[in-house]
Amino acid sequence: MPINTFTNEEIDLDSLPKYEEISLNKPHSDYWKIICINLFICLVIGGIAIGLALTFFTWVKPYAIVICFMYLLVIFFLFVIFWISFKKRGYAIRTRDVIYKSGIIAESTTIVPLNRIQHIELNEGIFSRMFKLGTLQIFTAGGQTGHLHIAGIPIEEAKSIRDLLLNKLESIQDTIVKQEL
């Protein structure tokens, strides 16, 4: 008869590591410029659409001042929201996991254990290349919700992080293979 060794001890929550105390790396300051460029492009397209509507739809013309004021208000709030969001982002690479924090109203901290990472991509958009920045995409075994997109990392640092994580993943896989043998 097998001996039952199952235990279910209570964990002292005060003894758990505090991820909140970790110093997070912030996106590079040039990433704010990329956000502004992308936002500016979208706002110009929106402005052109509003201009065309004011030009070709006579029923809209009486509301031109209100529409323009509202559009300026939207521009202001978008820049404020994106600025706060930019300032709240942070990431950390630890020996066993990757931490990413973001969010304004609903702050989100995602901690991905290295053994859950399936693959890593390094992306550079057209504006990112101009500022020598990249985005690390970390894909996990947990599906879409566990994926991380860490943007605004200097490209050389992003390559180093990617290589470090790939090496750690290799050593984890080697350990798993050895345990199976």
N, C-alpha and C positions, 0 to 999 in steps of 0.2 A: 504494500500500500504506500503511495507517495506521501511524503510529508508536506503539509501545507505551510509554506513560508511566506504567504502573502501578508503584508503589513500595509497600513494606511495611516501613517503618522501625520499629525498636524504640523504644518510648517509655520515657523515663527516669521511673520511678515516683516518685522523690523530687521531681520537678519538678511533679507533679500537685497541684492545689489540695486542701487538706485540709478536708473538710467537718466533721470532728470539732472543728476549732478555731473553728467558727462559734458565736457566742453565741445560744442558742435562747431564744425567748420561752416562758414557762411559762403554763399555764392560770391564769385569775384565781382567787384564793383562795376566792371564793364558789362556784366550781365544786365544791369539796370538799363544801360544804353540800348541793348538788344530788345528788351521789353518795350522801351519807349518807341523804338523804330517800328516794331510790329504793331503796337497800339496806334501809332501815328498813321500807318498805312491803312489800317481798318477804319480809323476815324475819317481819313480823307475820302475813302470810298463811301462811307456813310454821309459825309458832307456833300459829296457829288450827288448822291441819291436824293438828299433833301433839296439841293439846289435845282435838280431836274424836276422834282415834284412841285416846287414853288414856281418854276417857270411854265410848266405845261398843264398844271391842274389849277384852273381858276378858283375853284372852291377852296383851295388851300391858302391862297394868297392873303385873305383877311387874317389868317393865323400866323403869318410869317414871323412876327416879332416873338410870339409865344413859342413857336417851334424853334427858332434860333436860340432863345434863352434856355429852353429845355435841353437843346443839344449841347450848349456850353456847360450847363449844369452836369449833364451826363459825362462830358469830357473830364470835368473837374473830379467828379466822384470816381471815375475809372482810374485816373492817375493816382488818386489817394489810396484806393483799394489795392491797386497793383504795387504801390510803394510799400504799404504795410505788409502785404503778402511777401514781397521781396525780402523785407527785413526780418520776417518771422521764420524763413527757411533755414535749415541747417542739416548737416549730415556728419556722421562719424563712422569710421571703420575700426572695428575692434577685432580681437583675435578670433572670436567665434561668431560675430554677427555684424550687420550693417544697420545703422540707425538713420532714419530720415524723418525730419519734423517739418510740418507746414500747416498752413491754415490760419484764418483770421478769426472768424466767429467760432467755428468748430475746429479746434486745434487737433491735429492728427500726428501721432508719432508711430511710425512703422519700424518694427525691429525684425529683420530677416536673418535667421540663423544661416550660416554659410552652407550647412549641409542641405538646405532647402533650395539653394541657387542652382538653376539648370544651365543658364548661359548668360553671358554679358555682352552688351553691344556698346560701342562708343560711336556716337553720332555727332556730326558737325553740320549745322545749317549754314546757309550762305552768309548770314550776318555773324554767326558764331565764328566762322573761319576768319572773318575780317578782324575779330577781336581775339583770335587764338583761344577760343573757349570751346568746350564740348559738353555733351550730355551723356552720362552713363545710364544705360537702361539695364536693370538687373531683373531677370525673369526667374520666377520661382516655380516650385512644384505645386504651389497652392492655388494656381489659377490666376485670373486677371487681377484680383484684389491684392495680391501680394507683390505685384510688380512695382519696382521703384524707378522713377525718372528723376535723376539728380542732375539738374542743369546748372550751368554757370561755373563749371570747373575749368581752370586753366588746362589746356590740352595736354601739356606734358604731365601734369599732376593726374589728370584723368587716365592717361596711358599707364602711369605707374600704379594707380589704384586697380585698374583693370588687370594688369599683369600680376599684381600681388594677390588679388582675389582668385585669378585663374590658377596660380601656384598653390594657394590654399585648397582650392577645390580638388586639384590633382592629388594633394597629400591626403585629403579626406577620402577620395576614391581609392587610393592605394591602401589605406588603413582598412576600409570596408572589404576590399578584395582579400587582404591578408587574414581578416577575421573569418571570412567565409571558407578559407582553406583550412 
